[in-house]
């Protein structure tokens, strides 16, 4: 097992500001004695590939550098392979546009994240596994379906470089296209919960 953290960096997160903010954050963390290695993503889905490969190389401590999309990919690269083995540690440097998971714990953003890393504070977290017709996806903080998923998809496809304005634009476009649709749901293979 490797003792160092592996920082998986999405340089495009936050409209590209991640690259500019990363060096001072890493200097502070490394100055506290943390060993951190870095790998940058180059395309959608690459963070999952990096996390998966790093797990096989013996990494067990990861830092998601970006937003919610980066951490989502990392979680999906780690599970299910870590489900029957040692539990991974995932820390966050919230340098992306959306950082809703970290906001559940603090409104201090990057400072809170770095202080937690330096102090070695961690919390256990459930991982939600969704099985659907195309495979399995894992989530740690939010599973979006329907309207909110449509907004996130449109923003990622057409407005990813727009930052927060991209979300707002996608919301208005999705509102104009909104229509009710059936959504069958079953939990733990039980009969459908509701078909409305």
Backbone as ProteinMPNN parsed JSONL, in Angstrom:
{"seq_chain_A": "XXXXXXXXXXXXXXXXXXXXXXXXXXXXXXXXXXXXXXXXXXXXXXXXXXXXXXXXXXXXXXXXXXXXXXXXXXXXXXXXXXXXXXXXXXXXXXXXXXXXXXXXXXXXXXXXXXXXXXXXXXXXXXXXXXXXXXXXXXXXXXXXXXXXXXXXXXXXXXXXXXXXXXXXXXXXXXXXXXXXXXXXXXXXXXXXXXXX", "coords_chain_A": {"N_chain_A": [[0.832, -1.187, 0.0], [0.445, 2.227, -0.74], [1.557, 5.157, 0.919], [1.146, 7.778, 0.306], [-1.109, 10.455, -0.625], [-3.16, 10.483, -3.52], [-3.732, 12.99, -5.658], [-6.283, 13.661, -7.749], [-6.707, 15.591, -10.399], [-8.842, 17.827, -11.97], [-8.227, 19.872, -14.405], [-9.869, 21.538, -15.87], [-11.981, 22.201, -14.287], [-14.156, 24.493, -12.583], [-14.241, 26.434, -14.548], [-11.651, 26.493, -15.475], [-10.135, 27.643, -13.478], [-9.055, 26.01, -11.579], [-6.461, 25.087, -12.153], [-4.906, 27.37, -11.657], [-5.328, 27.842, -8.925], [-4.422, 25.567, -7.682], [-1.593, 25.137, -7.136], [-0.796, 26.87, -4.856], [-2.446, 25.702, -2.885], [-1.546, 23.036, -2.786], [1.102, 23.501, -1.982], [0.707, 24.413, 0.637], [-0.465, 22.116, 1.826], [1.536, 20.162, 1.434], [3.544, 21.411, 2.856], [2.707, 20.939, 5.413], [3.45, 18.407, 5.834], [2.196, 16.365, 4.458], [2.229, 13.769, 2.054], [1.829, 14.032, -1.311], [0.845, 13.025, -4.454], [0.293, 13.727, -7.932], [-2.141, 13.467, -10.512], [-3.437, 14.452, -13.578], [-6.613, 14.941, -15.148], [-7.793, 14.41, -18.506], [-10.013, 14.24, -20.049], [-13.599, 13.707, -20.177], [-14.652, 11.287, -17.892], [-12.109, 10.383, -17.375], [-11.101, 10.711, -14.774], [-12.275, 8.607, -13.371], [-11.009, 6.423, -14.577], [-8.341, 6.932, -13.837], [-8.533, 6.731, -11.012], [-9.341, 4.055, -10.729], [-7.109, 2.666, -11.824], [-5.106, 3.598, -10.08], [-5.936, 2.484, -7.662], [-5.368, -0.215, -8.133], [-2.653, 0.019, -8.158], [-2.049, 0.35, -5.537], [-2.764, 2.652, -4.136], [-4.673, 4.181, -1.56], [-5.611, 6.456, -0.528], [-7.128, 9.362, -1.573], [-7.462, 12.51, -3.268], [-9.892, 14.588, -4.401], [-9.735, 16.955, -6.783], [-11.397, 19.506, -7.893], [-14.741, 19.721, -8.865], [-18.089, 18.562, -8.055], [-18.502, 16.778, -10.169], [-15.971, 15.708, -10.669], [-15.432, 14.327, -8.254], [-17.54, 12.488, -8.353], [-16.779, 10.908, -10.561], [-14.374, 9.826, -9.551], [-15.29, 8.294, -7.355], [-16.754, 6.384, -8.788], [-14.701, 5.142, -10.098], [-13.416, 3.885, -8.023], [-15.244, 2.132, -6.801], [-16.909, -0.857, -7.778], [-14.607, -2.137, -6.876], [-13.266, -1.582, -4.469], [-15.093, -2.369, -2.638], [-14.969, -4.858, -1.405], [-12.638, -4.786, -0.022], [-9.963, -2.946, 1.563], [-11.092, 0.151, 2.907], [-11.368, 3.056, 0.957], [-9.978, 6.369, 1.339], [-11.316, 9.489, 0.716], [-10.628, 12.715, 0.015], [-11.313, 16.245, -0.403], [-10.578, 18.964, -2.512], [-12.113, 21.708, -3.071], [-12.292, 23.102, -5.869], [-13.824, 23.452, -8.059], [-16.831, 24.239, -9.98], [-19.314, 23.315, -8.928], [-19.756, 22.198, -5.682], [-21.249, 20.607, -3.899], [-21.229, 18.447, -2.092], [-19.181, 18.906, -0.158], [-20.184, 21.26, 0.902], [-22.201, 20.345, 2.508], [-20.972, 19.874, 4.881], [-19.513, 22.132, 5.63], [-19.317, 25.703, 5.212], [-16.989, 26.827, 4.597], [-15.37, 26.069, 2.507], [-12.444, 25.726, 0.6], [-10.552, 26.289, 2.645], [-11.585, 24.9, 4.917], [-11.496, 22.302, 3.895], [-8.719, 21.919, 3.524], [-7.746, 22.256, 6.151], [-8.981, 20.062, 7.374], [-7.763, 17.927, 6.018], [-5.05, 18.302, 6.78], [-5.282, 17.974, 9.545], [-6.046, 15.38, 9.603], [-8.697, 14.614, 9.768], [-11.581, 12.678, 9.239], [-14.622, 11.249, 7.922], [-16.914, 8.551, 7.936], [-18.724, 7.462, 5.083], [-21.665, 6.681, 3.392], [-22.112, 4.799, 0.387], [-24.08, 5.022, -2.349], [-25.485, 2.734, -4.532], [-26.554, 2.471, -7.779], [-28.326, 0.47, -9.897], [-28.952, 0.185, -13.245], [-30.368, 0.076, -16.594], [-28.111, 0.37, -18.227], [-25.939, -0.292, -16.683], [-24.009, 0.029, -13.649], [-23.934, 2.65, -11.292], [-22.291, 4.706, -8.885], [-22.861, 6.759, -6.018], [-22.176, 9.463, -3.771], [-23.25, 11.731, -2.605], [-25.406, 12.93, -3.959], [-28.056, 11.945, -6.005], [-29.283, 12.516, -8.976], [-32.305, 12.731, -10.746], [-34.647, 13.0, -13.416], [-35.734, 16.34, -13.792], [-33.539, 17.794, -12.543], [-31.389, 16.188, -13.272], [-31.538, 16.423, -16.027], [-30.855, 19.12, -16.316], [-28.186, 19.104, -15.346], [-26.993, 17.412, -17.238], [-27.38, 18.82, -19.674], [-25.943, 21.16, -19.081], [-23.349, 20.097, -18.808], [-22.89, 19.141, -21.391], [-23.238, 21.366, -23.145], [-22.639, 23.827, -21.917], [-20.39, 23.796, -20.281], [-18.072, 25.313, -19.99], [-18.945, 27.695, -19.025], [-19.157, 28.093, -16.324], [-20.875, 28.988, -13.315], [-22.94, 30.369, -14.593], [-23.524, 28.657, -16.644], [-25.051, 26.625, -15.422], [-27.348, 28.085, -14.708], [-28.288, 28.915, -17.214], [-28.833, 26.42, -18.374], [-30.904, 25.581, -16.683], [-33.046, 27.329, -17.374], [-33.422, 26.665, -20.084], [-34.135, 23.947, -19.839], [-36.499, 24.227, -18.401], [-38.205, 25.228, -20.363], [-38.535, 22.996, -21.9], [-39.731, 21.155, -20.309], [-41.541, 18.262, -19.365], [-43.841, 15.903, -18.063], [-42.92, 12.581, -17.21], [-43.011, 8.993, -17.068], [-41.61, 7.175, -14.318], [-40.491, 4.363, -13.326], [-39.715, 2.799, -10.263], [-37.828, 0.702, -8.207], [-36.815, -0.716, -5.114], [-34.114, -2.449, -3.843], [-34.765, -4.683, -5.434], [-37.469, -5.099, -5.0], [-41.048, -4.96, -5.712], [-42.273, -2.354, -7.945], [-42.128, 0.894, -6.553], [-43.625, 3.217, -7.046], [-45.426, 4.394, -9.811], [-46.094, 6.823, -10.822]], "CA_chain_A": [[0.0, 0.0, 0.0], [1.169, 3.499, -0.786], [1.175, 6.052, 2.009], [0.851, 9.114, -0.225], [-2.395, 10.765, -1.238], [-3.134, 10.759, -4.944], [-4.643, 14.072, -6.036], [-6.776, 13.549, -9.119], [-6.986, 16.996, -10.686], [-9.557, 18.2, -13.189], [-7.764, 21.238, -14.661], [-10.93, 22.324, -16.5], [-13.017, 22.512, -13.293], [-14.251, 25.898, -12.19], [-13.941, 27.293, -15.691], [-10.206, 26.537, -15.658], [-9.431, 28.295, -12.359], [-8.415, 24.988, -10.748], [-5.012, 25.061, -12.422], [-4.291, 28.544, -11.02], [-5.449, 27.757, -7.464], [-3.892, 24.306, -7.171], [-0.217, 25.207, -6.619], [-0.725, 27.341, -3.468], [-3.096, 24.735, -1.996], [-0.629, 21.905, -2.615], [2.24, 23.964, -1.179], [0.273, 24.429, 2.046], [-0.651, 20.737, 2.291], [2.847, 19.506, 1.501], [4.27, 22.066, 3.942], [2.264, 20.348, 6.685], [4.005, 17.065, 5.926], [1.454, 15.38, 3.668], [2.801, 13.329, 0.783], [0.774, 14.119, -2.32], [1.207, 12.859, -5.858], [-0.74, 14.347, -8.765], [-2.445, 13.037, -11.88], [-4.461, 15.323, -14.159], [-7.543, 14.362, -16.11], [-7.722, 15.039, -19.825], [-11.292, 14.087, -20.746], [-14.708, 13.207, -19.382], [-14.487, 9.882, -17.529], [-10.71, 10.068, -17.108], [-10.875, 10.607, -13.322], [-12.644, 7.24, -12.986], [-9.927, 5.547, -15.041], [-7.167, 7.179, -12.991], [-8.798, 6.166, -9.683], [-9.336, 2.591, -10.855], [-5.719, 2.234, -11.994], [-4.355, 3.912, -8.857], [-6.31, 1.482, -6.655], [-4.603, -1.434, -8.417], [-1.253, 0.327, -7.847], [-1.874, 0.384, -4.089], [-3.235, 3.887, -3.492], [-5.907, 4.048, -0.785], [-5.995, 7.811, -0.12], [-7.327, 10.151, -2.781], [-7.973, 13.873, -3.14], [-10.618, 15.043, -5.58], [-9.469, 18.374, -7.016], [-12.353, 19.932, -8.906], [-16.081, 19.875, -8.311], [-18.857, 17.343, -7.827], [-18.3, 15.852, -11.28], [-14.688, 15.029, -10.467], [-15.571, 13.349, -7.169], [-18.422, 11.437, -8.862], [-15.971, 10.006, -11.378], [-13.428, 9.104, -8.693], [-16.058, 7.271, -6.63], [-17.09, 5.312, -9.716], [-13.475, 4.413, -10.391], [-13.02, 3.114, -6.841], [-16.217, 1.099, -6.473], [-17.033, -1.755, -6.643], [-13.386, -2.867, -6.549], [-12.886, -1.396, -3.074], [-16.2, -2.798, -1.779], [-14.597, -6.052, -0.647], [-11.243, -4.619, 0.401], [-9.763, -1.805, 2.456], [-11.91, 1.309, 2.58], [-10.584, 4.202, 0.496], [-10.203, 7.696, 1.904], [-11.456, 10.482, -0.34], [-10.657, 14.101, 0.49], [-11.765, 17.168, -1.436], [-10.135, 20.347, -2.665], [-13.246, 22.18, -3.864], [-11.881, 24.173, -6.775], [-14.706, 23.416, -9.221], [-18.023, 25.091, -9.954], [-20.254, 22.76, -7.958], [-19.101, 21.457, -4.597], [-22.355, 20.44, -2.953], [-20.922, 17.476, -1.04], [-18.428, 19.572, 0.904], [-21.059, 22.263, 1.527], [-22.998, 19.677, 3.546], [-20.178, 19.843, 6.107], [-18.989, 23.448, 5.994], [-19.386, 26.742, 4.188], [-15.643, 27.412, 4.538], [-14.752, 25.676, 1.25], [-11.068, 25.238, 0.497], [-9.883, 26.355, 3.955], [-12.072, 23.778, 5.726], [-10.989, 21.067, 3.304], [-7.284, 21.782, 3.804], [-7.576, 22.04, 7.593], [-9.38, 18.682, 7.653], [-6.695, 17.064, 5.512], [-3.864, 18.472, 7.624], [-5.583, 17.408, 10.865], [-6.361, 13.959, 9.469], [-10.109, 14.366, 10.091], [-12.369, 12.016, 8.201], [-15.925, 10.706, 8.317], [-17.396, 7.485, 7.068], [-19.767, 7.928, 4.173], [-22.321, 5.628, 2.624], [-22.052, 4.881, -1.067], [-25.318, 4.551, -2.955], [-25.229, 2.052, -5.799], [-27.734, 2.442, -8.632], [-28.258, -0.45, -11.026], [-29.902, 0.597, -14.275], [-30.261, -0.736, -17.81], [-26.79, 0.494, -18.841], [-24.872, -0.696, -15.773], [-24.056, 0.419, -12.239], [-23.297, 3.916, -10.938], [-22.197, 4.928, -7.444], [-23.044, 8.153, -5.618], [-21.912, 9.711, -2.355], [-24.009, 12.824, -2.007], [-26.652, 13.277, -4.634], [-28.453, 11.176, -7.176], [-30.266, 13.36, -9.659], [-33.125, 12.133, -11.783], [-35.643, 13.938, -13.907], [-35.378, 17.71, -14.156], [-32.184, 18.191, -12.126], [-30.437, 15.437, -14.096], [-31.563, 17.045, -17.356], [-30.083, 20.363, -16.203], [-26.765, 18.758, -15.23], [-26.55, 16.856, -18.516], [-27.302, 19.911, -20.647], [-24.827, 22.033, -18.693], [-22.094, 19.405, -19.12], [-22.733, 18.993, -22.842], [-23.232, 22.596, -23.937], [-22.249, 25.05, -21.22], [-19.437, 23.459, -19.218], [-17.06, 26.363, -19.819], [-19.616, 28.911, -18.572], [-19.186, 28.183, -14.862], [-22.2, 29.041, -12.685], [-23.899, 30.82, -15.596], [-23.92, 27.476, -17.41], [-26.162, 25.978, -14.71], [-28.536, 28.94, -14.808], [-28.762, 28.832, -18.592], [-29.416, 25.087, -18.554], [-32.184, 25.549, -15.961], [-34.08, 27.999, -18.17], [-33.69, 25.866, -21.285], [-34.861, 22.741, -19.421], [-37.864, 24.627, -18.031], [-39.018, 25.363, -21.579], [-38.724, 21.653, -22.469], [-40.201, 20.267, -19.241], [-42.758, 17.471, -19.505], [-43.924, 14.78, -17.127], [-42.64, 11.28, -17.809], [-43.067, 7.933, -16.051], [-40.335, 6.774, -13.731], [-40.663, 3.196, -12.452], [-38.649, 2.711, -9.266], [-37.882, -0.399, -7.247], [-35.734, -0.669, -4.144], [-33.647, -3.793, -3.496], [-35.479, -5.637, -6.284], [-38.877, -5.23, -4.615], [-41.926, -4.416, -6.762], [-42.227, -0.905, -8.145], [-42.581, 1.73, -5.448], [-44.655, 4.125, -7.546], [-45.232, 4.572, -11.256], [-46.594, 8.132, -11.263]], "C_chain_A": [[0.88, 1.255, 0.0], [0.652, 4.412, 0.31], [0.74, 7.427, 1.511], [-0.606, 9.228, -0.656], [-2.177, 10.894, -2.742], [-4.181, 11.827, -5.221], [-5.0, 13.89, -7.502], [-7.365, 14.91, -9.47], [-7.716, 17.142, -12.018], [-9.185, 19.65, -13.503], [-8.825, 22.131, -15.303], [-12.008, 22.745, -15.505], [-12.988, 23.993, -12.937], [-13.929, 26.844, -13.319], [-12.451, 27.458, -15.925], [-9.439, 27.146, -14.5], [-8.719, 27.293, -11.458], [-6.904, 25.0, -10.926], [-4.297, 26.197, -11.69], [-4.271, 28.414, -9.496], [-4.76, 26.542, -6.859], [-2.524, 24.443, -6.514], [-0.148, 25.739, -5.191], [-1.357, 26.363, -2.474], [-2.18, 23.545, -1.736], [0.59, 22.289, -1.788], [1.892, 23.939, 0.308], [0.141, 23.008, 2.597], [0.684, 20.012, 2.431], [3.704, 20.106, 2.613], [3.889, 21.526, 5.309], [2.768, 18.921, 6.85], [3.264, 16.002, 5.133], [2.209, 15.047, 2.384], [1.668, 13.287, -0.236], [1.391, 13.96, -3.701], [0.028, 13.333, -6.699], [-0.875, 13.622, -10.101], [-3.592, 13.91, -12.379], [-5.348, 14.553, -15.125], [-7.417, 15.102, -17.435], [-9.035, 14.95, -20.599], [-12.356, 13.625, -19.763], [-14.511, 11.715, -19.131], [-13.068, 9.503, -17.138], [-10.415, 9.933, -15.615], [-11.221, 9.213, -12.82], [-11.548, 6.257, -13.386], [-8.69, 5.697, -14.163], [-7.361, 6.536, -11.622], [-8.739, 4.646, -9.713], [-7.903, 2.056, -10.95], [-4.911, 2.457, -10.718], [-4.677, 2.919, -7.745], [-5.502, 0.201, -6.869], [-3.114, -1.233, -8.133], [-1.0, 0.443, -6.348], [-2.246, 1.675, -3.399], [-4.537, 3.6, -2.75], [-6.414, 5.404, -0.309], [-5.996, 8.706, -1.357], [-7.805, 11.549, -2.42], [-8.633, 14.228, -4.467], [-10.403, 16.547, -5.713], [-10.311, 18.814, -8.209], [-13.68, 20.164, -8.232], [-16.761, 18.535, -8.115], [-18.664, 16.321, -8.945], [-17.016, 15.057, -11.138], [-14.813, 13.972, -9.385], [-16.493, 12.205, -7.575], [-17.623, 10.423, -9.674], [-15.008, 9.191, -10.525], [-14.135, 7.993, -7.934], [-16.382, 6.103, -7.554], [-15.866, 4.553, -10.206], [-13.042, 3.512, -9.248], [-13.968, 1.968, -6.523], [-16.663, 0.436, -7.762], [-15.741, -2.417, -6.21], [-12.955, -2.704, -5.099], [-13.95, -1.917, -2.114], [-15.831, -3.997, -0.911], [-13.169, -5.979, -0.127], [-11.158, -3.459, 1.386], [-10.589, -0.614, 1.972], [-11.03, 2.456, 2.093], [-10.918, 5.452, 1.302], [-10.268, 8.668, 0.739], [-11.597, 11.854, 0.292], [-11.008, 14.996, -0.695], [-11.01, 18.485, -1.361], [-11.155, 20.967, -3.609], [-12.896, 23.377, -4.744], [-12.738, 24.217, -8.035], [-15.874, 24.366, -9.068], [-19.006, 24.604, -8.901], [-19.51, 21.935, -6.928], [-20.122, 21.168, -3.505], [-22.025, 19.472, -1.826], [-20.2, 18.142, 0.126], [-19.282, 20.611, 1.625], [-21.982, 21.651, 2.576], [-22.281, 19.693, 4.891], [-19.717, 21.216, 6.568], [-19.21, 24.432, 4.853], [-18.027, 27.42, 4.005], [-14.837, 26.962, 3.32], [-13.346, 25.125, 1.368], [-10.366, 25.244, 1.85], [-10.289, 25.188, 4.847], [-11.497, 22.461, 5.211], [-9.514, 20.862, 3.636], [-7.024, 21.55, 5.285], [-7.936, 20.607, 7.973], [-8.316, 17.698, 7.193], [-5.473, 17.106, 6.419], [-4.071, 17.827, 8.987], [-5.889, 15.914, 10.802], [-7.797, 13.621, 9.84], [-10.797, 13.685, 8.914], [-13.68, 11.523, 8.792], [-16.265, 9.568, 7.373], [-18.57, 8.012, 6.257], [-20.361, 6.722, 3.449], [-22.121, 5.877, 1.136], [-23.334, 4.249, -1.597], [-24.982, 3.94, -4.305], [-26.543, 1.954, -6.574], [-27.478, 1.49, -9.791], [-29.339, -0.039, -12.016], [-29.612, -0.178, -15.55], [-28.882, -0.691, -18.462], [-25.646, 0.098, -17.917], [-25.104, -0.241, -14.349], [-23.336, 1.752, -12.074], [-23.318, 4.063, -9.429], [-22.247, 6.427, -7.153], [-22.698, 8.301, -4.146], [-22.748, 10.833, -1.786], [-25.322, 13.13, -2.692], [-26.841, 12.38, -5.849], [-29.567, 11.977, -7.83], [-30.993, 12.56, -10.726], [-34.111, 13.192, -12.251], [-35.049, 15.296, -14.239], [-33.941, 18.069, -13.783], [-31.112, 17.438, -12.913], [-30.382, 16.012, -15.509], [-30.725, 18.324, -17.37], [-28.585, 20.054, -16.181], [-26.209, 18.228, -16.548], [-26.389, 17.947, -19.569], [-26.131, 20.837, -20.344], [-23.491, 21.395, -19.068], [-21.845, 19.339, -20.625], [-22.537, 20.315, -23.585], [-22.646, 23.812, -23.251], [-21.188, 24.819, -20.143], [-18.399, 24.554, -18.983], [-17.652, 27.663, -19.269], [-19.649, 29.059, -17.062], [-20.611, 28.17, -14.34], [-23.279, 29.484, -13.674], [-24.379, 29.655, -16.466], [-25.068, 26.728, -16.764], [-27.444, 26.788, -14.879], [-29.133, 28.901, -16.211], [-29.451, 27.496, -18.842], [-30.763, 24.965, -17.846], [-33.29, 26.157, -16.82], [-34.417, 27.218, -19.437], [-34.506, 24.629, -20.921], [-36.29, 23.061, -18.984], [-38.758, 24.739, -19.266], [-39.328, 24.01, -22.207], [-39.405, 20.693, -21.497], [-41.503, 19.564, -19.613], [-42.692, 16.303, -18.521], [-43.63, 13.484, -17.875], [-42.649, 10.215, -16.72], [-41.666, 7.571, -15.564], [-40.564, 5.587, -12.795], [-39.455, 3.052, -11.527], [-38.869, 1.496, -8.387], [-36.657, -0.295, -6.354], [-35.388, -2.091, -3.737], [-34.486, -4.874, -4.162], [-36.908, -5.941, -5.839], [-39.74, -4.681, -5.753], [-41.84, -2.889, -6.822], [-42.821, -0.156, -6.963], [-43.751, 2.596, -5.897], [-44.393, 4.344, -9.031], [-45.722, 5.926, -11.744], [-45.506, 8.985, -11.835]], "O_chain_A": [[1.917, 1.311, 0.661], [-0.545, 4.437, 0.597], [0.042, 8.154, 2.217], [-1.249, 8.238, -1.005], [-1.126, 11.36, -3.184], [-5.376, 11.595, -5.041], [-4.14, 13.954, -8.381], [-8.382, 15.327, -8.915], [-7.266, 16.646, -13.051], [-9.767, 20.569, -12.926], [-8.693, 23.354, -15.283], [-12.864, 23.563, -15.841], [-11.947, 24.648, -12.983], [-13.405, 27.934, -13.092], [-12.024, 28.453, -16.509], [-8.209, 27.169, -14.527], [-7.868, 27.68, -10.658], [-6.158, 24.932, -9.948], [-3.201, 26.002, -11.163], [-3.308, 28.826, -8.849], [-4.538, 26.495, -5.649], [-2.318, 23.907, -5.425], [0.51, 25.112, -4.36], [-0.867, 26.209, -1.355], [-2.052, 23.094, -0.598], [1.064, 21.493, -0.978], [2.691, 23.497, 1.133], [0.586, 22.73, 3.711], [0.929, 19.331, 3.427], [4.497, 19.403, 3.24], [4.661, 21.641, 6.261], [2.541, 18.295, 7.886], [3.672, 14.84, 5.139], [2.753, 15.929, 1.719], [0.672, 12.59, -0.043], [2.331, 14.666, -4.067], [-1.109, 13.339, -6.229], [0.108, 13.223, -10.726], [-4.594, 14.087, -11.687], [-4.9, 13.641, -15.821], [-6.995, 16.257, -17.485], [-9.157, 15.52, -21.683], [-12.045, 13.203, -18.649], [-14.232, 10.962, -20.064], [-12.845, 8.409, -16.619], [-9.57, 9.128, -15.227], [-10.54, 8.687, -11.94], [-11.202, 5.361, -12.616], [-8.064, 4.705, -13.789], [-6.458, 5.867, -11.12], [-8.156, 4.023, -8.825], [-7.534, 1.116, -10.247], [-4.122, 1.599, -10.323], [-3.795, 2.55, -6.969], [-5.011, -0.397, -5.912], [-2.392, -2.201, -7.894], [0.144, 0.617, -5.929], [-2.064, 1.794, -2.188], [-5.396, 2.871, -3.245], [-7.509, 5.503, 0.244], [-5.007, 8.796, -2.084], [-8.466, 11.751, -1.401], [-8.001, 14.173, -5.522], [-10.838, 17.32, -4.86], [-9.987, 18.536, -9.363], [-13.74, 20.742, -7.146], [-16.102, 17.5, -8.021], [-18.663, 15.118, -8.684], [-16.978, 13.867, -11.452], [-14.355, 12.843, -9.565], [-16.257, 11.061, -7.184], [-17.778, 9.215, -9.491], [-14.843, 7.992, -10.752], [-13.635, 6.869, -7.872], [-16.291, 4.947, -7.14], [-15.992, 3.425, -10.682], [-12.381, 2.496, -9.466], [-13.532, 0.931, -6.022], [-16.786, 1.125, -8.775], [-15.755, -3.196, -5.257], [-12.332, -3.61, -4.547], [-13.739, -1.912, -0.901], [-16.334, -4.13, 0.205], [-12.562, -7.008, 0.173], [-12.162, -3.047, 1.967], [-10.756, -0.407, 0.77], [-10.045, 2.795, 2.749], [-12.003, 5.57, 1.87], [-9.389, 8.677, -0.122], [-12.558, 12.125, 1.012], [-11.0, 14.555, -1.844], [-10.827, 19.049, -0.282], [-11.071, 20.774, -4.822], [-13.176, 24.523, -4.392], [-12.415, 24.939, -8.978], [-15.911, 25.19, -8.154], [-19.478, 25.387, -8.076], [-18.715, 21.064, -7.282], [-19.887, 21.451, -2.33], [-22.498, 19.658, -0.705], [-20.582, 17.95, 1.28], [-19.121, 20.82, 2.828], [-22.491, 22.363, 3.442], [-22.919, 19.54, 5.932], [-19.548, 21.443, 7.766], [-19.279, 24.048, 3.685], [-17.923, 28.454, 3.345], [-13.718, 27.436, 3.124], [-13.084, 24.192, 2.127], [-9.652, 24.295, 2.172], [-9.435, 24.555, 5.466], [-11.066, 21.612, 5.991], [-9.105, 19.756, 3.99], [-6.174, 20.735, 5.642], [-7.264, 20.003, 8.808], [-8.004, 16.741, 7.901], [-4.927, 16.065, 6.784], [-3.156, 17.207, 9.53], [-5.98, 15.256, 11.839], [-8.095, 12.478, 10.189], [-10.618, 14.065, 7.757], [-13.822, 11.398, 10.008], [-15.955, 9.606, 6.182], [-19.307, 8.894, 6.697], [-19.635, 5.857, 2.959], [-21.979, 7.016, 0.692], [-23.628, 3.086, -1.322], [-24.286, 4.547, -5.119], [-27.527, 1.413, -6.071], [-26.54, 1.673, -10.567], [-30.51, 0.07, -11.653], [-28.7, -1.005, -15.577], [-28.515, -1.62, -19.182], [-24.487, 0.148, -18.329], [-26.243, -0.135, -13.893], [-22.265, 1.963, -12.641], [-24.247, 3.603, -8.767], [-21.75, 7.246, -7.925], [-22.901, 7.376, -3.36], [-22.943, 10.883, -0.572], [-26.27, 13.558, -2.032], [-25.909, 12.106, -6.605], [-30.665, 12.092, -7.286], [-30.387, 11.818, -11.499], [-34.368, 14.167, -11.545], [-34.003, 15.395, -14.88], [-33.201, 18.592, -14.616], [-30.045, 17.988, -13.189], [-29.314, 16.082, -16.117], [-29.98, 18.578, -18.316], [-27.809, 20.671, -16.911], [-25.085, 18.556, -16.929], [-25.381, 17.992, -20.273], [-25.411, 21.25, -21.253], [-22.603, 22.071, -19.586], [-20.706, 19.469, -21.074], [-21.764, 20.384, -24.541], [-22.198, 24.741, -23.922], [-21.111, 25.588, -19.185], [-17.9, 24.694, -17.867], [-16.921, 28.633, -19.07], [-20.134, 30.076, -16.564], [-21.46, 27.438, -14.848], [-24.415, 29.017, -13.596], [-25.505, 29.667, -16.963], [-25.963, 26.246, -17.457], [-28.504, 26.228, -15.162], [-30.354, 28.859, -16.368], [-30.522, 27.445, -19.446], [-31.671, 24.312, -18.36], [-34.355, 25.559, -16.975], [-35.585, 27.126, -19.815], [-35.465, 24.295, -21.617], [-37.193, 22.247, -19.179], [-39.935, 24.383, -19.216], [-40.287, 23.89, -22.969], [-39.631, 19.531, -21.837], [-42.441, 20.186, -20.109], [-41.617, 15.795, -18.202], [-44.036, 13.31, -19.024], [-42.327, 10.507, -15.568], [-40.685, 7.652, -16.303], [-40.805, 5.777, -11.603], [-38.311, 3.171, -11.966], [-39.97, 1.282, -7.879], [-35.596, 0.158, -6.784], [-36.264, -2.856, -3.333], [-34.868, -5.858, -3.528], [-37.489, -6.94, -6.263], [-39.231, -4.016, -6.655], [-41.395, -2.233, -5.88], [-43.874, -0.521, -6.44], [-44.758, 2.692, -5.196], [-43.241, 4.467, -9.446], [-45.765, 6.166, -12.951], [-45.761, 10.115, -12.251]]}, "name": "protein", "num_of_chains": 1, "seq": "XXXXXXXXXXXXXXXXXXXXXXXXXXXXXXXXXXXXXXXXXXXXXXXXXXXXXXXXXXXXXXXXXXXXXXXXXXXXXXXXXXXXXXXXXXXXXXXXXXXXXXXXXXXXXXXXXXXXXXXXXXXXXXXXXXXXXXXXXXXXXXXXXXXXXXXXXXXXXXXXXXXXXXXXXXXXXXXXXXXXXXXXXXXXXXXXXXXX"}
